[in-house]
Amino acid sequence: MGTSVLSLRIDHELLQRLRHHAAKRGMSVQDYVVRTLVRDDFDERFQTAVEETERFYGPRDPVIP
């Protein structure tokens, strides 16, 4: 799999917040943004898998506290 370039124009305040969050994790802003996008993509794919499983097996039993 190759790589591509994505260029974004973002507001100064947002960039500062991204820098702050990335620095807390010892990451570059680029790595932080990519990691965040990958995590969100995983969450979306996981939710889709859960929904497909429920359609196949039926909804799971509700949890009773």
C-alpha positions as CSV (number, residue, x, y, z in Angstrom):
1,M,0.0,0.0,0.0
2,G,1.4,3.4,-1.0
3,T,0.9,6.7,0.6
4,S,-0.7,9.9,-0.6
5,V,-0.6,13.5,0.5
6,L,-3.6,15.3,2.0
7,S,-3.3,19.1,2.4
8,L,-5.7,20.8,4.9
9,R,-6.3,24.5,5.6
10,I,-7.3,24.8,9.3
11,D,-7.7,27.6,11.6
12,H,-4.8,28.7,13.9
13,E,-6.7,27.8,17.1
14,L,-7.4,24.3,15.9
15,L,-3.8,23.8,14.9
16,Q,-2.6,24.9,18.3
17,R,-5.0,22.4,20.0
18,L,-3.7,19.7,17.7
19,R,-0.1,20.5,18.5
20,H,-0.9,20.5,22.2
21,H,-2.7,17.1,22.1
22,A,0.1,15.6,19.9
23,A,2.9,17.0,22.2
24,K,1.2,15.4,25.2
25,R,1.6,12.0,23.5
26,G,5.1,12.7,22.1
27,M,3.8,12.7,18.5
28,S,3.9,15.0,15.5
29,V,0.7,16.7,14.5
30,Q,0.7,14.5,11.4
31,D,1.0,11.3,13.3
32,Y,-1.6,12.4,15.8
33,V,-4.2,13.3,13.1
34,V,-3.6,10.0,11.2
35,R,-3.9,8.0,14.4
36,T,-7.2,9.7,15.2
37,L,-8.6,9.1,11.7
38,V,-7.6,5.4,11.9
39,R,-9.2,5.0,15.3
40,D,-12.4,6.7,14.1
41,D,-12.4,4.5,11.0
42,F,-11.9,1.4,13.2
43,D,-14.8,2.4,15.5
44,E,-17.1,2.8,12.5
45,R,-16.1,-0.5,11.0
46,F,-16.5,-2.2,14.4
47,Q,-20.0,-0.8,14.8
48,T,-20.9,-2.0,11.3
49,A,-19.7,-5.5,12.2
50,V,-21.8,-5.5,15.4
51,E,-24.9,-4.5,13.4
52,E,-24.3,-7.2,10.8
53,T,-23.8,-9.8,13.5
54,E,-27.0,-8.8,15.2
55,R,-28.9,-9.1,11.9
56,F,-27.5,-12.6,11.4
57,Y,-27.9,-13.9,15.0
58,G,-30.6,-11.5,16.3
59,P,-30.3,-8.8,18.9
60,R,-28.4,-9.7,22.0
61,D,-30.2,-10.1,25.3
62,P,-30.4,-6.9,27.3
63,V,-28.2,-6.6,30.3
64,I,-30.1,-6.5,33.6
65,P,-28.4,-4.5,36.3
